[in-house]
Amino acid sequence: MMQAIFSEAEDKMKKASEVLRKDFATMRAGRATPSLLDKIQVEYYGTMTPLNQLANISAPEAHLLTVQPWDNSILPAIEKAIQKSDLGLNPNNDGSIIRIAVPQLTEERRVQLVKAAKKKAEDAKVVVRNIRREAIEKINKMEKGKEISEDEAKKGQDEIQKLTDKFGQEIDRILENKEKEIMEV
C-alpha cells in the first residue's frame, strides 16, 4: 500500500516537471524554434485547431520560422492567429508560405520573460508540494486506521519529503537552464 502511494506521488511529480518543460518550450527566448507556435490555435472550418495540425512549421535559420499550411486557403486565418498571440511576432504571407522573423529580445523583455519563467517554476513547485501534502495525508490516514505502525508512517513521510526535494531541485535546474537561454544574447 505504501509503495502505491510513493509511485503515485512520483508519477504526479514527474508530470508536473514535464508540464513545466513544455511550458518553457513555448516561451520565446530570442531563438526561433517550431515549439514557439505550439499554443497557437487557428479557426479551421469553425473549430479551433492547433497550428501544428494544420501546417508544417520549421526553423530554417536561427531567427526565422516558416509555416507551410497543407491547405493554402487557411493562410489568412493562420496569419491572424499568429498576430493575435501574445508572442509579439509579425508574420509575412507570400501566398503559399508564412515567414516569421523572430527579432532579438530587448533587455527589458528578457527580464519580463525571466519573471514569467520564475512564476511558472514556482507554480510547478506548488503543485509538487500539494502532491506531497496529499501523500502524507494518505499515510497519516493509514496510521490512524492501524494499517501501518508509527515508525512506518514516519519512514513513509521521510520518503515522500525526499521525493519532493528531488523534484524541487529538478524544477530549479529546469528554471536555471531557461533563464540562461533567455538572457543569452
C-alpha positions in Angstrom: 0.0 0.0 0.0 2.8 2.4 0.9 4.6 1.6 -2.4 1.4 2.6 -4.3 1.4 6.0 -2.6 5.1 6.5 -3.4 4.7 5.6 -7.1 1.5 7.6 -7.5 3.2 10.7 -5.9 6.3 10.2 -8.0 4.3 9.9 -11.3 2.3 13.1 -10.5 5.5 15.0 -9.6 7.1 13.8 -12.8 4.1 15.1 -14.8 4.4 18.5 -13.0 8.0 18.8 -14.2 7.1 17.7 -17.7 4.3 20.3 -17.9 6.9 22.9 -16.9 9.3 21.8 -19.6 6.5 22.0 -22.2 5.5 25.5 -21.0 9.1 26.6 -21.2 9.4 25.2 -24.7 6.7 27.6 -25.9 8.4 30.6 -24.2 10.2 32.8 -26.7 13.9 33.1 -25.9 15.3 35.1 -28.9 15.9 31.9 -30.9 13.4 30.6 -33.4 12.0 27.1 -32.5 8.9 25.5 -34.0 7.6 24.8 -30.5 7.2 28.5 -30.1 4.0 28.2 -32.0 2.6 25.2 -30.2 -0.1 27.1 -28.2 -1.5 28.9 -31.3 -5.0 27.9 -32.2 -6.4 28.6 -35.7 -10.1 28.7 -36.6 -10.4 26.0 -39.2 -14.0 25.2 -40.5 -15.5 26.6 -37.4 -13.2 24.6 -35.0 -10.2 25.9 -33.0 -7.4 23.7 -34.2 -3.7 23.7 -33.1 -1.5 25.3 -35.7 0.9 22.3 -35.8 -2.0 20.1 -37.0 -2.7 22.4 -40.0 0.8 23.2 -41.2 4.4 22.2 -41.3 6.4 24.5 -39.0 10.2 24.8 -39.4 13.1 27.0 -38.4 15.5 27.2 -41.4 17.5 29.9 -39.7 18.2 31.0 -36.1 15.8 33.9 -36.4 13.3 32.7 -38.9 10.3 30.4 -38.7 8.3 29.2 -41.7 4.8 27.9 -41.7 3.7 25.9 -44.7 0.0 25.0 -44.4 -1.4 21.9 -46.1 -4.4 23.9 -47.3 -3.4 27.3 -48.7 -6.9 28.7 -48.2 -6.2 28.9 -44.4 -3.2 31.2 -44.8 -5.1 34.4 -43.7 -6.5 32.6 -40.6 -3.1 31.4 -39.6 -1.6 34.9 -40.1 -4.4 36.4 -38.0 -3.9 33.8 -35.2 -0.1 34.5 -35.0 -0.7 38.2 -34.9 -3.3 37.8 -32.1 -1.0 35.7 -30.0 1.0 37.2 -27.1 4.3 36.3 -28.8 4.7 39.7 -30.4 5.6 38.2 -33.8 4.8 39.7 -37.2 4.1 37.1 -39.9 4.7 37.8 -43.7 2.4 35.9 -46.0 3.6 35.4 -49.6 0.5 33.4 -50.8 1.9 29.9 -50.2 4.1 30.2 -47.1 4.2 32.4 -44.0 7.6 33.6 -42.9 8.0 34.9 -39.3 11.2 36.8 -38.4 11.9 36.3 -34.7 13.6 39.6 -33.6 16.2 39.7 -30.9 14.8 40.3 -27.4 15.3 43.7 -25.7 16.8 43.6 -22.2 13.5 44.7 -20.7 11.6 41.9 -22.5 14.3 39.4 -21.3 13.7 40.4 -17.7 9.9 40.1 -18.2 10.4 36.6 -19.6 12.6 35.6 -16.7 10.0 36.8 -14.3 7.3 34.8 -16.1 9.6 31.7 -16.1 10.1 32.1 -12.3 6.4 32.3 -11.8 5.7 29.1 -13.8 8.5 27.3 -11.9 7.0 28.4 -8.6 3.6 27.2 -9.7 5.1 23.8 -10.5 6.7 23.7 -7.1 3.3 24.4 -5.5 1.9 21.5 -7.5 4.7 19.3 -6.2 4.1 20.4 -2.6 0.3 19.7 -2.9 1.1 16.2 -4.1 3.4 15.8 -1.1 0.6 17.0 1.2 -1.9 14.5 -0.3 0.5 11.6 0.0 1.3 12.5 3.7 -2.4 12.7 4.4 -2.9 9.2 2.9 0.0 7.9 5.1 -1.5 9.5 8.2 -4.9 8.0 7.4 -3.3 4.6 7.2 -1.6 5.1 10.5 -4.8 6.2 12.2 -6.6 3.2 10.7 -3.9 0.9 12.3 -2.9 -0.3 8.8 0.8 0.7 9.4 2.9 1.4 12.5 4.0 4.9 13.6 7.6 4.1 12.5 6.4 3.0 9.1 4.4 6.3 8.8 7.4 8.4 9.8 9.6 6.5 7.3 6.9 7.0 4.6 6.7 10.7 5.3 10.5 11.0 5.1 10.5 9.2 1.7 7.8 11.5 0.3 9.8 14.5 1.5 12.9 13.2 -0.3 10.9 12.8 -3.4 9.6 16.4 -3.0 13.1 17.7 -2.6 14.3 15.8 -5.6 11.6 17.2 -7.9 12.0 20.7 -6.3 15.7 20.6 -7.4 14.8 19.3 -10.8 12.4 22.3 -11.3 15.2 24.6 -10.1 17.5 23.1 -12.7 14.9 23.5 -15.5 14.4 27.1 -14.5 18.1 27.8 -14.3 18.6 26.5 -17.9 15.7 28.5 -19.2 17.0 31.7 -17.5 20.4 31.1 -19.2 18.7 30.6 -22.5 16.6 33.8 -22.2 19.4 36.0 -21.0 21.8 34.7 -23.7 22.4 37.4 -26.3 
